[in-house]
Amino acid sequence: MPRAPAVIGNLVESAMGRPAQLLDAREPAPGFLELELHAEPPPGGWHPGHEIQIRATPTQGRRYTVRAVGVTDSGSERITVLAATDADGPGTMWMRRLRVGSRTTVLAGRHRPLREHGSRRLYLGDGSALGTLDACARDGNASIVAVEVPAEAVGPLTDRWPRYRFLSATGAPGDALQTWLEQAVGDGEVETLDGAVLLGHAQSIQRQRRVLTDSLHLPRQAITTKPYWATGRAGL
Ligand SMILES: Cc1cc2nc3c(=O)[nH]c(=O)nc-3n(C[C@H](O)[C@H](O)[C@H](O)COP(=O)(O)OP(=O)(O)OC[C@H]3O[C@@H](n4cnc5c(N)ncnc54)[C@H](O)[C@@H]3O)c2cc1C
């Protein structure tokens, strides 16, 4: 529901809205905002990787992902969302506007996990996908995780997640990741992998999938893709 008449948005909100309150907001690295919210759980409870929606304006929704689920000091559930702030659209503005203590509404249904394949996986994405990649890959030691982020964020994010490779964004979106991927395939660094998860920038995902199918000969069914944003489009 990137864009819908306000009346439709109201209906969706009345069916899926969960009252929420911002408990904490921090900037873990330049270009990122991490929000911790107490939010009434949807049927089945909150899960890492859970998709949520926010009504950024009465007519515009944006989707985000729960990176982690924890428990507050008072024993209630809290969820963490990691947002990239490179875009300047209504979703990013909504994130920036929230203040600790603010009450809001997030939209969520029952959790539907990403369908992943294989056991030794390659996870690729950009800053918008870091929260999801962490939710999916944090326990899989056999996996390789590579994330393209703004240059100034590489240091702080590497300190926090030393197992993930953070690549400094250069040129067009996805270029740094593409260069790394082509090199990793050429060097045999990823040849034992049997599955892949590609998230984030739509046009970059297409290029990455081509390398994995054509050069690494990974079957298309072994590759999970989910675009989060696209050049030339607002919302997705
Ligand atoms: C299922 C799903 C889960 C998602 N989970 C997350 C998440 O956990 N964290 C997160 O940060 N985002 C996530 N996204 C992306 C998020 O919904 C928004 O696309 C993003 O916040 C930008 O929204 P916006 O309204 O600020 O910009 P938009 O109005 O969507 O776009 C404004 C302009 O910015 C460009 N743009 C959009 N995103 C980016 C970007 N990341 N970098 C550079 N340019 C951009 C667009 O091409 C457009 O030109 C998810 C998307 C989907 C579909």
The ligand as an SDF file (V2000), in Angstrom:
LIG
                    3D

 53 58  0  0  0  0  0  0  0  0999 V2000
    9.0270   -5.4260    2.6320 C   0  0  0  0  0  0  0  0  0  0  0  0
    9.8770   -4.1890    2.8670 C   0  0  0  0  0  0  0  0  0  0  0  0
   10.6360   -4.0740    4.0220 C   0  0  0  0  0  0  0  0  0  0  0  0
   11.4510   -2.9420    4.2320 C   0  0  0  0  0  0  0  0  0  0  0  0
   12.1890   -2.8660    5.3670 N   0  0  0  0  0  0  0  0  0  0  0  0
   12.9930   -1.7720    5.5630 C   0  0  0  0  0  0  0  0  0  0  0  0
   13.7910   -1.6500    6.7580 C   0  0  0  0  0  0  0  0  0  0  0  0
   13.7430   -2.4820    7.6730 O   0  0  0  0  0  0  0  0  0  0  0  0
   14.5890   -0.5570    6.8720 N   0  0  0  0  0  0  0  0  0  0  0  0
   14.6450    0.4360    5.8890 C   0  0  0  0  0  0  0  0  0  0  0  0
   15.3920    1.3980    6.0360 O   0  0  0  0  0  0  0  0  0  0  0  0
   13.8690    0.3480    4.7820 N   0  0  0  0  0  0  0  0  0  0  0  0
   13.0540   -0.7130    4.6090 C   0  0  0  0  0  0  0  0  0  0  0  0
   12.2850   -0.7860    3.4750 N   0  0  0  0  0  0  0  0  0  0  0  0
   12.3050    0.3790    2.5560 C   0  0  0  0  0  0  0  0  0  0  0  0
   11.3400    1.4680    3.0550 C   0  0  0  0  0  0  0  0  0  0  0  0
   10.0060    1.0090    2.9420 O   0  0  0  0  0  0  0  0  0  0  0  0
   11.3610    2.7540    2.2470 C   0  0  0  0  0  0  0  0  0  0  0  0
   11.5270    2.4880    0.8940 O   0  0  0  0  0  0  0  0  0  0  0  0
   12.4380    3.7070    2.6010 C   0  0  0  0  0  0  0  0  0  0  0  0
   12.3340    4.0500    3.9440 O   0  0  0  0  0  0  0  0  0  0  0  0
   12.3270    4.9900    1.8240 C   0  0  0  0  0  0  0  0  0  0  0  0
   11.0530    5.5630    2.0180 O   0  0  0  0  0  0  0  0  0  0  0  0
   10.8170    7.1170    1.8150 P   0  0  0  0  0  0  0  0  0  0  0  0
    9.3540    7.3660    1.9210 O   0  0  0  0  0  0  0  0  0  0  0  0
   11.7400    7.9250    2.6660 O   0  0  0  0  0  0  0  0  0  0  0  0
   11.2910    7.3590    0.3220 O   0  0  0  0  0  0  0  0  0  0  0  0
   10.4360    7.1210   -1.0120 P   0  0  0  0  0  0  0  0  0  0  0  0
    9.3230    8.1060   -1.0890 O   0  0  0  0  0  0  0  0  0  0  0  0
   10.0860    5.6810   -1.1030 O   0  0  0  0  0  0  0  0  0  0  0  0
   11.5090    7.4450   -2.1090 O   0  0  0  0  0  0  0  0  0  0  0  0
   12.0110    8.7830   -2.3000 C   0  0  0  0  0  0  0  0  0  0  0  0
   13.2280    8.7020   -3.2280 C   0  0  0  0  0  0  0  0  0  0  0  0
   14.3140    8.0850   -2.5240 O   0  0  0  0  0  0  0  0  0  0  0  0
   14.7850    6.9450   -3.2530 C   0  0  0  0  0  0  0  0  0  0  0  0
   15.1080    5.9110   -2.2260 N   0  0  0  0  0  0  0  0  0  0  0  0
   14.2400    5.1260   -1.5390 C   0  0  0  0  0  0  0  0  0  0  0  0
   14.9070    4.3430   -0.6440 N   0  0  0  0  0  0  0  0  0  0  0  0
   16.2180    4.6440   -0.7940 C   0  0  0  0  0  0  0  0  0  0  0  0
   17.4180    4.1720   -0.1900 C   0  0  0  0  0  0  0  0  0  0  0  0
   17.3980    3.2340    0.7790 N   0  0  0  0  0  0  0  0  0  0  0  0
   18.6000    4.7110   -0.5910 N   0  0  0  0  0  0  0  0  0  0  0  0
   18.6490    5.6610   -1.5510 C   0  0  0  0  0  0  0  0  0  0  0  0
   17.5470    6.1580   -2.1830 N   0  0  0  0  0  0  0  0  0  0  0  0
   16.3490    5.6630   -1.8020 C   0  0  0  0  0  0  0  0  0  0  0  0
   13.6290    6.5290   -4.1840 C   0  0  0  0  0  0  0  0  0  0  0  0
   14.1190    5.9000   -5.3560 O   0  0  0  0  0  0  0  0  0  0  0  0
   12.9770    7.8580   -4.4960 C   0  0  0  0  0  0  0  0  0  0  0  0
   13.6680    8.4990   -5.5390 O   0  0  0  0  0  0  0  0  0  0  0  0
   11.4780   -1.8980    3.2640 C   0  0  0  0  0  0  0  0  0  0  0  0
   10.6900   -2.0140    2.0940 C   0  0  0  0  0  0  0  0  0  0  0  0
    9.9150   -3.1430    1.8900 C   0  0  0  0  0  0  0  0  0  0  0  0
    9.1080   -3.2380    0.6150 C   0  0  0  0  0  0  0  0  0  0  0  0
  1  2  1  0
  2  3  1  0
  2 52  2  0
  3  4  2  0
  4  5  1  0
  4 50  1  0
  5  6  2  0
  6  7  1  0
  6 13  1  0
  7  8  2  0
  7  9  1  0
  9 10  1  0
 10 11  2  0
 10 12  1  0
 12 13  2  0
 13 14  1  0
 14 15  1  0
 14 50  1  0
 15 16  1  0
 16 17  1  0
 16 18  1  0
 18 19  1  0
 18 20  1  0
 20 21  1  0
 20 22  1  0
 22 23  1  0
 23 24  1  0
 24 25  2  0
 24 26  1  0
 24 27  1  0
 27 28  1  0
 28 29  2  0
 28 30  1  0
 28 31  1  0
 31 32  1  0
 32 33  1  0
 33 34  1  0
 33 48  1  0
 34 35  1  0
 35 36  1  0
 35 46  1  0
 36 37  1  0
 36 45  1  0
 37 38  2  0
 38 39  1  0
 39 40  1  0
 39 45  2  0
 40 41  1  0
 40 42  2  0
 42 43  1  0
 43 44  2  0
 44 45  1  0
 46 47  1  0
 46 48  1  0
 48 49  1  0
 50 51  2  0
 51 52  1  0
 52 53  1  0
M  END
$$$$
